Amino acid sequence: MLDGGMTVSFHALNCPPAVLGNANRKMSPYRRRPNPPGAVHISSVLVQTDESDNFSKSKKNLGSVRSLKRCQAPFSPLKQANTVGIIGGVSVWSTLVFLEKLVWWSSRDDKESLPFTVCSDPVLHKEISPHSHSSFQFLNGKAALVGLNHGLIVENLLHKRRFLEQSGARCIVMPCHISHAWHGKVSEGCSVPFFHVGDCVARELKEAKLKPLEAGSDVRIGLLAADATLAAGFYQEKLQSQGFEVVLPDKGTMEHILNPAIEAKNRRDMEGARNLLRIAVQVLLVRAVNTVIICSDEMQGLLPLDDPLLKKCIDPMDSLARSTIEWAKSTGKVQKEQ
């Protein structure tokens, strides 16, 4: 959902869907106006997979993994040392929203936006989305993701990562909550920095030097997310490693407030979803949390900008975007000085 028009130069290759490019400064503010006068011009390469790939008919490969194996990048289109590689999320819309943030925020003050390359396909959505709200159970006292073919998902993400490395990416990010459940395996052996959204948001909160709201306790951070993201546990792990106490919604809140809010959003009952989200946030706030991290694409954008509750909430993808821009600007500065 990049605001404005888009001019794209396409070059077809037999690889998974990807876009490589560098948007110019003519970018409207993030989700401010639906039809701004300025257009976005992107010089890019579209890399398209064979549409005959059908995950439901073949379990031997996950979507475009086969095409990825066939694709050997003949060149690296982007040579800049601060090129960002983006592995598209389960939701293509979340990928586009992240791209919009990356382009707009990096091009403030009349600066050029960052060079980037994107690799995305819809197959992970088909595999993961049906399980996102019910794909966990307790095993040995711990919540675990079930019903998913972890091996095929990791293979799919690994080949995307390698494709981005071959395309000239100098750092890699995944603007997708649930994909971070496999971040450890996908990032292993990566030749470039591979940012973790949990590390980014935990670091920002640590740097904010928050004070506990109750004497004698640690700083408490609330988490709101779909069942599968909570079951994966990576947000809890990253926050606890920074000394935060993590507060999760209880079973009743999940069953009667948060999951119904997501269902209301999906059936386009925005007012119902908005009211339920407010209740879910307030339930955590009364438990003396300093802030609430909303780790759900479905819940983003529901609260109006002037809602006081929004000031108590954090979108972790904002932290990932800021960390990526900080890295890219620092790397670009070093390159210019050499």
ABEGO torsion letter per residue (X at the ends): XBBEBBBBBBBBBBBBBBBBBBBBABBBBBGABABBABBBBBBBBBBBBBAABBAAABAABBEAAAAAAABBBABBABABAABBBBBBBABAAAAAAAAAAAAAAAABGGBBBBBBBBBBBAAAAAAAAAAAAAABBBBGGBBBBBGBBAAAAAAAAAAAAAAAAAAGBABBBBBBAAAAAAAAAAABGBABBBBBAAAAAAAAAAAAGBBBABBGBBBBBBBBBBAAAAAAGAAAAAAAAAGBBBBBBBAAAAAAAAAAAAAAAAAGBAAAAAAAAAAAAAAAAAAGBABBBBBBAAABGABBAABAAAAABBBAAAAAAAAAAAAAAAAAAAAAAX
